Amino acid sequence: MHTAFFYGTLMAPPVLHRVIWGSTDPPQVQRDLLHIRPAILHRFRRHKVKNKDYPAIIPANSTGSVRGTLVTGLADGDLWRLDIFEGDEYARIKVKVRVLESKDGKEEEGIGDVAQREEDNVEGEEVEADVYVWTDPKDRLEREEWDFGHFVNEKMARWVGREGADADDGFQGRPSINGEFANYGMDATDEL
């Protein structure tokens, strides 16, 4: 089994399920194979890719960080399909991420509260995971950080169909999905 950190479209379970299993609504037995938790990757920044619905991450200074999901239970075939999905714009590398916990120290499930300020994160165990890092030229990236809430509200239906976009997988209705997404990990003075 493999572990991966996702920071973009694949944070939405319907998109992840469609990529690895071909369906936005797989049988529960398949869903039970995966364990999804909120996590943070330090020393990287997330950016919009120009004229695309998806983001990219690039290495950053020591203050940069990216919030996403840590997914355990991925099979060899799942990684193969993810490699095809990500294409040649990205390289899969090993990184260390920190699992995020609730303020009371309990493990959170799914994406967690992405609207939570970074300084309020409670970091738990460090876990090694695969992540897809941008390898194309940086001039294809915008300075602006990619917004998961905007993707869910405005773009996800094009990726998974209306039925998949309307499915409540633990992230619909969160303040962050309703236009209150915080800019994690990018200082206004940072350069691309």
C-alpha positions as CSV (number, residue, x, y, z in Angstrom):
1,M,0.0,0.0,0.0
2,H,1.1,3.6,-0.7
3,T,0.5,7.0,0.9
4,A,0.2,10.2,-1.1
5,F,-0.3,13.9,-0.3
6,F,-2.8,15.8,-2.5
7,Y,-3.1,19.6,-2.6
8,G,-5.4,20.3,-5.6
9,T,-8.3,18.7,-7.5
10,L,-7.5,15.3,-5.9
11,M,-8.5,16.7,-2.5
12,A,-12.1,16.3,-3.6
13,P,-13.0,12.6,-3.1
14,P,-15.2,12.4,-6.3
15,V,-12.2,13.5,-8.4
16,L,-9.8,11.1,-6.6
17,H,-12.3,8.2,-6.9
18,R,-12.9,8.9,-10.6
19,V,-9.1,9.0,-11.4
20,I,-8.2,5.8,-9.5
21,W,-11.5,3.8,-9.9
22,G,-13.3,5.3,-12.8
23,S,-16.3,6.3,-10.8
24,T,-17.2,9.3,-8.6
25,D,-19.3,7.0,-6.5
26,P,-17.5,3.7,-6.0
27,P,-18.8,0.9,-3.8
28,Q,-18.3,1.4,-0.1
29,V,-15.9,-1.5,0.0
30,Q,-13.5,0.5,-2.3
31,R,-14.0,3.7,-0.3
32,D,-13.1,1.8,2.9
33,L,-9.7,1.0,1.4
34,L,-8.6,4.6,1.7
35,H,-7.9,6.7,4.8
36,I,-8.1,10.4,4.1
37,R,-6.8,12.9,6.7
38,P,-5.8,16.6,6.6
39,A,-2.1,17.3,6.4
40,I,0.5,20.0,5.7
41,L,3.6,20.0,3.6
42,H,6.2,22.5,4.6
43,R,8.8,24.3,2.3
44,F,6.5,24.3,-0.7
45,R,4.0,26.8,-2.3
46,R,0.9,26.2,-4.3
47,H,0.1,28.2,-7.4
48,K,-2.5,28.4,-10.1
49,V,-1.4,27.0,-13.4
50,K,-2.2,29.6,-16.1
51,N,-5.5,28.9,-17.9
52,K,-6.1,25.7,-16.0
53,D,-8.4,24.5,-13.3
54,Y,-5.6,22.7,-11.3
55,P,-2.6,23.9,-9.2
56,A,1.0,23.1,-9.0
57,I,3.4,23.1,-6.1
58,I,7.0,24.2,-6.2
59,P,9.7,24.2,-3.5
60,A,9.7,27.4,-1.3
61,N,11.6,29.0,1.5
62,S,11.4,27.7,5.0
63,T,8.2,29.6,5.7
64,G,6.1,28.2,2.8
65,S,3.6,25.5,3.4
66,V,0.7,23.8,1.6
67,R,-2.4,22.3,3.2
68,G,-3.9,19.2,1.6
69,T,-5.0,15.6,2.2
70,L,-2.9,12.6,3.2
71,V,-4.4,9.5,1.6
72,T,-3.2,6.0,2.7
73,G,-4.3,2.7,1.3
74,L,-3.4,3.4,-2.4
75,A,-2.5,0.3,-4.4
76,D,0.1,0.0,-7.1
77,G,-2.5,0.4,-9.8
78,D,-3.9,3.5,-8.2
79,L,-0.4,5.1,-8.4
80,W,-0.1,4.1,-12.0
81,R,-3.4,5.8,-12.8
82,L,-2.4,8.9,-10.8
83,D,0.9,9.1,-12.7
84,I,-1.0,9.0,-16.0
85,F,-3.5,11.6,-14.7
86,E,-0.7,14.0,-13.6
87,G,1.2,13.6,-16.9
88,D,4.6,15.0,-17.7
89,E,4.1,18.4,-16.1
90,Y,4.7,16.8,-12.7
91,A,7.2,14.4,-11.1
92,R,6.2,12.1,-8.2
93,I,8.7,12.5,-5.3
94,K,8.8,11.4,-1.7
95,V,8.3,14.1,1.0
96,K,7.6,14.3,4.7
97,V,4.2,15.8,5.7
98,R,2.6,16.4,9.0
99,V,-0.9,15.1,9.8
100,L,-3.2,17.8,11.2
101,E,-5.2,17.2,14.3
102,S,-8.1,19.0,15.8
103,K,-7.4,21.5,18.6
104,D,-8.4,18.9,21.1
105,G,-5.8,16.5,19.7
106,K,-8.2,14.1,18.0
107,E,-7.5,12.8,14.5
108,E,-9.5,14.6,11.8
109,E,-10.9,12.8,8.8
110,G,-11.2,14.0,5.2
111,I,-9.9,17.5,4.3
112,G,-10.4,19.0,7.8
113,D,-11.0,22.7,8.2
114,V,-9.1,24.4,5.4
115,A,-10.3,27.8,6.6
116,Q,-8.4,27.4,9.8
117,R,-5.5,29.8,10.1
118,E,-2.1,28.2,9.7
119,E,-0.9,29.4,13.1
120,D,-3.8,27.5,14.6
121,N,-2.9,24.1,13.0
122,V,-2.1,21.3,15.4
123,E,0.6,19.2,13.8
124,G,0.7,15.5,14.6
125,E,2.9,12.7,13.3
126,E,5.3,13.1,10.4
127,V,4.5,10.7,7.5
128,E,6.4,10.0,4.3
129,A,4.2,10.3,1.3
130,D,4.4,10.7,-2.5
131,V,3.5,14.1,-4.0
132,Y,3.4,15.4,-7.5
133,V,5.7,18.4,-7.9
134,W,5.6,20.8,-10.9
135,T,8.4,20.3,-13.4
136,D,7.3,22.5,-16.3
137,P,8.6,26.1,-16.6
138,K,7.6,28.4,-13.7
139,D,6.4,31.0,-16.3
140,R,3.3,28.8,-16.7
141,L,2.4,29.5,-13.0
142,E,0.5,32.5,-11.6
143,R,1.7,34.3,-8.4
144,E,-1.8,33.8,-7.0
145,E,-2.5,30.7,-4.9
146,W,-5.0,28.2,-6.3
147,D,-8.3,28.2,-4.3
148,F,-9.9,24.8,-3.5
149,G,-13.3,26.4,-2.7
150,H,-13.4,28.1,-6.1
151,F,-12.6,24.8,-7.7
152,V,-15.4,23.0,-5.8
153,N,-18.0,25.7,-6.5
154,E,-17.1,26.7,-10.0
155,K,-15.1,24.0,-11.8
156,M,-15.6,20.6,-10.2
157,A,-18.8,19.8,-12.1
158,R,-16.7,19.8,-15.3
159,W,-14.4,17.2,-13.8
160,V,-16.9,14.8,-12.3
161,G,-20.3,15.8,-13.7
162,R,-23.1,17.5,-11.8
163,E,-24.0,14.4,-9.8
164,G,-20.4,14.0,-8.5
165,A,-20.1,17.7,-7.8
166,D,-23.3,17.6,-5.7
167,A,-22.1,14.7,-3.6
168,D,-21.4,15.7,0.0
169,D,-18.1,14.0,0.9
170,G,-17.3,16.1,4.0
171,F,-16.2,19.3,2.4
172,Q,-19.4,20.9,1.0
173,G,-20.7,23.7,3.2
174,R,-17.4,24.5,5.0
175,P,-16.6,28.2,5.3
176,S,-13.6,27.6,3.1
177,I,-15.7,26.2,0.3
178,N,-18.0,29.2,0.5
179,G,-15.4,31.8,-0.4
180,E,-13.5,32.1,2.8
181,F,-10.4,30.2,1.8
182,A,-7.1,31.4,3.4
183,N,-3.9,31.9,1.4
184,Y,-1.7,29.3,3.0
185,G,2.0,29.4,2.6
186,M,2.6,32.3,0.2
187,D,4.0,35.6,1.3
188,A,3.1,38.5,-0.9
189,T,6.8,39.2,-1.3
190,D,7.6,35.7,-2.5
191,E,8.8,35.5,-6.1
192,L,8.1,32.8,-8.6
